[in-house]
Amino acid sequence: MLKRYYSRRSFFRRALGGLLALSLGQAQAKPWPKDFALKVTFAYEGGGFRYRAPYVAAYVEDEQGNLVKTLALFLMPGKGERWWDALRRYFLLGNLATMRALSGPTRPPGRYTVAWDGTDEKGKPVPQGLYYICVEYAREHGPYELFREKVACEDKPFQKVYTLKGELKEVVLDYGKA
């Protein structure tokens, strides 16, 4: 097996070159279009014996699968925290302190709309590009469902409707002028 050794000078040249390439790539990214927003509407239904309102998380990921922004978080605070890991993907991406701060009470079946204005969790604008829109749904004594769709948030508005087969019935993505 061939081992490659670098001198300090060679290492720093490569590292600085990589950092320069990253910074140039970020500097050339187009900013989020002015007054554009992405509305995410999701509908779920349920009911019946021992029905418990579901835990729901609606959030945005970048192309690498990192959490960009939490749009909605319907969780039961307090004693219900022990079941928060039922939202498998979001639980791995987020942190408990953020979940405690952002969570709202669980909601009954219905239709809900949340909007993303192109900012990250810290309120900084993100560039145009490809993002995953995720709606995660978990219910005690019920199913786990994950809707995850890649969308291009650029200068062109769009509207997409996804009809689903589980308790999570529909997700509508509407991107355009707010």
C-alpha positions as CSV (number, residue, x, y, z in Angstrom):
1,M,0.0,0.0,0.0
2,L,1.4,3.4,-1.0
3,K,1.3,6.0,1.7
4,R,1.5,9.6,0.7
5,Y,3.2,12.2,2.8
6,Y,2.7,15.9,2.4
7,S,5.1,18.6,3.6
8,R,3.6,21.4,5.7
9,R,3.9,23.8,2.8
10,S,2.1,21.4,0.4
11,F,-0.6,20.7,3.0
12,F,-1.3,24.4,3.6
13,R,-1.4,25.1,-0.2
14,R,-4.0,22.3,-0.7
15,A,-6.0,23.4,2.4
16,L,-6.0,27.1,1.4
17,G,-6.9,26.2,-2.2
18,G,-9.8,24.1,-1.0
19,L,-11.1,26.9,1.2
20,L,-10.7,29.5,-1.6
21,A,-12.7,27.2,-4.0
22,L,-15.4,26.8,-1.3
23,S,-15.6,30.5,-0.7
24,L,-15.8,31.4,-4.4
25,G,-18.5,28.8,-4.9
26,Q,-20.6,30.3,-2.1
27,A,-20.0,33.8,-3.3
28,Q,-21.3,33.0,-6.8
29,A,-24.6,31.4,-5.5
30,K,-27.6,33.4,-6.4
31,P,-29.5,34.9,-3.5
32,W,-33.0,33.9,-2.6
33,P,-35.5,35.8,-4.9
34,K,-37.0,38.9,-3.3
35,D,-40.5,38.4,-1.8
36,F,-40.5,34.7,-2.6
37,A,-41.8,32.1,-0.2
38,L,-42.5,28.4,-0.2
39,K,-45.9,27.5,1.3
40,V,-46.2,23.9,2.5
41,T,-49.7,22.7,3.1
42,F,-50.3,19.2,4.5
43,A,-53.4,17.4,5.4
44,Y,-53.9,14.3,7.6
45,E,-56.9,12.4,8.9
46,G,-57.5,10.0,11.6
47,G,-59.8,9.0,14.4
48,G,-61.2,5.9,15.9
49,F,-60.5,3.8,19.0
50,R,-57.6,5.0,21.1
51,Y,-56.8,7.7,18.6
52,R,-53.9,10.0,19.7
53,A,-53.1,13.2,17.8
54,P,-49.9,12.6,15.8
55,Y,-46.5,14.2,16.2
56,V,-45.7,16.1,13.1
57,A,-42.5,17.9,11.9
58,A,-42.4,20.0,8.7
59,Y,-38.8,21.1,7.9
60,V,-36.3,21.9,5.1
61,E,-33.1,20.1,4.4
62,D,-30.2,21.1,2.1
63,E,-28.9,18.7,-0.6
64,Q,-26.6,17.0,1.9
65,G,-29.4,16.2,4.2
66,N,-28.6,18.9,6.9
67,L,-31.4,20.7,8.6
68,V,-31.9,24.2,7.2
69,K,-35.2,25.3,8.9
70,T,-37.9,23.9,11.0
71,L,-41.3,25.1,9.7
72,A,-43.7,23.4,12.1
73,L,-43.3,21.0,15.1
74,F,-46.4,19.5,16.7
75,L,-45.2,17.6,19.8
76,M,-46.6,17.0,23.2
77,P,-44.3,18.8,25.7
78,G,-43.6,17.4,29.2
79,K,-44.2,13.7,29.6
80,G,-44.6,13.3,25.9
81,E,-40.9,14.0,25.3
82,R,-40.0,10.3,25.7
83,W,-41.8,9.6,22.4
84,W,-40.2,12.4,20.4
85,D,-37.8,10.0,18.8
86,A,-40.8,8.6,16.9
87,L,-40.1,11.4,14.4
88,R,-37.0,9.4,13.4
89,R,-35.3,11.7,10.8
90,Y,-36.1,15.0,12.5
91,F,-35.0,13.7,15.9
92,L,-31.5,12.8,14.4
93,L,-31.2,16.2,12.7
94,G,-32.5,18.6,15.4
95,N,-31.5,19.0,19.0
96,L,-33.6,18.7,22.1
97,A,-33.2,22.3,23.2
98,T,-34.5,23.5,19.8
99,M,-37.3,21.0,19.9
100,R,-38.4,22.2,23.3
101,A,-38.3,25.8,22.2
102,L,-40.1,25.3,18.9
103,S,-42.7,22.6,19.7
104,G,-46.3,23.4,19.8
105,P,-49.1,21.1,21.0
106,T,-50.3,18.2,18.9
107,R,-53.1,19.1,16.5
108,P,-56.3,17.2,15.6
109,P,-56.7,15.9,12.0
110,G,-57.0,18.7,9.5
111,R,-55.2,20.8,6.9
112,Y,-52.3,23.0,8.0
113,T,-50.2,25.5,6.1
114,V,-46.7,26.8,7.0
115,A,-44.4,29.1,5.0
116,W,-40.6,29.2,4.4
117,D,-39.2,32.6,3.6
118,G,-35.8,31.4,2.5
119,T,-34.0,31.8,5.8
120,D,-32.2,29.3,7.9
121,E,-32.6,28.5,11.7
122,K,-30.5,31.6,12.6
123,G,-32.5,33.9,10.3
124,K,-29.8,34.3,7.6
125,P,-31.0,34.1,4.0
126,V,-30.1,31.0,2.1
127,P,-29.1,30.9,-1.6
128,Q,-31.2,29.6,-4.4
129,G,-30.8,25.9,-5.1
130,L,-32.0,22.4,-4.4
131,Y,-33.7,21.7,-1.1
132,Y,-35.7,18.8,0.4
133,I,-39.1,19.6,1.8
134,C,-40.0,17.1,4.6
135,V,-43.2,16.4,6.4
136,E,-42.7,13.6,9.0
137,Y,-45.7,12.1,10.8
138,A,-45.8,9.6,13.7
139,R,-48.7,8.5,15.9
140,E,-48.8,6.3,19.0
141,H,-50.7,3.1,18.1
142,G,-50.5,4.3,14.5
143,P,-48.2,4.6,11.4
144,Y,-45.0,6.4,10.8
145,E,-44.8,8.4,7.5
146,L,-42.2,10.5,5.9
147,F,-42.8,12.8,2.9
148,R,-39.4,14.0,1.5
149,E,-39.3,15.8,-1.9
150,K,-36.5,17.6,-3.7
151,V,-37.4,21.0,-5.1
152,A,-35.5,23.6,-7.0
153,C,-36.0,27.0,-5.3
154,E,-35.0,29.4,-8.0
155,D,-36.5,32.4,-10.0
156,K,-39.5,30.4,-11.4
157,P,-42.6,29.9,-9.3
158,F,-44.2,26.4,-9.1
159,Q,-47.0,24.5,-7.5
160,K,-47.0,20.8,-6.9
161,V,-49.7,18.6,-5.4
162,Y,-48.8,15.2,-3.9
163,T,-51.6,12.8,-3.0
164,L,-50.5,10.2,-0.5
165,K,-52.1,6.9,0.6
166,G,-51.6,6.8,4.4
167,E,-53.0,9.0,7.2
168,L,-50.9,11.8,5.7
169,K,-53.3,12.4,2.8
170,E,-51.9,15.3,0.8
171,V,-48.9,17.7,0.6
172,V,-49.0,20.8,-1.5
173,L,-45.9,22.9,-2.3
174,D,-46.6,26.4,-3.6
175,Y,-43.5,28.5,-4.4
176,G,-43.7,32.1,-5.6
177,K,-44.3,35.7,-4.5
178,A,-45.5,35.9,-1.0
